[in-house]
Structure formats: C-alpha cells, structure tokens
C-alpha cells in the first residue's frame, strides 16, 4: 500500500504564490508518473499537472500553464507543485495522485491508482 500526503495548502492572495508538497510512503515506490488534480466546489475534479518518473516529460492544464510548475525528487519520494500568479479561480482542494503502471496520457485521472486526502487552497482577490 502507498500513502500520499499533501501539505502546503492554505490561503493565498491573487498574484501571490503557494507551494504544495506531496510525500509518498509505504512499499517501495517508483511511480511512473505523479499528478496533481483539483476540485472546486460544485465542479468536477480536473487535471492540473503531471510529471514522469524521469521528470523529462511534464504536462499542464491550459489554465495553469506558465504559472504552475511541477517537480519531483525521486530519492525523497516527493512531488511539488509551485503555484505562481495565483488567481481566485485556482481555489480548490488539490489532490496528489500516483500511477502504478505506465500510461501514455498523463491527464487521465482513472489511470492514477493512489490518491492523497487533498489540501485546500483558497485564493483571495
């Protein structure tokens, strides 16, 4: 079993920055891809960003491209989401997720096996 624990959420201001972290623990972990998703009240969960094991391949939702950066430290089993130029519409619960088998499309939530409990991000205008 793998556990994912997010941290770093909280209250941010429009134009400001927040950094989310995701710590993976449990059995030997070498996920082929890690992702961040978010869900705002009354909306479906949506893809935010994802990164391959080698970190050579990343993908971002159009709504965050150029503002958010995903990174990972495999030796520490950590994944990060640096969020800059925050907007009120970034307000959501952010979830970390891990794939256990390779899938060519990083945006497919159904392909992620493990999920964290989520961390709230609230951006004030």
Secondary structure, DSSP 8 states (H G I E B T S, - for coil): -EEEEEE--EEEETT--EEEEEEEEES----SEEEEEEE-TTS--EEEEEEETTSS-EEE-TTTTTTEEEEEEGGGTEEEEEE-S--GGG-EEEEEEE-SS--S-TT-GGG--EE---EEEEEE-
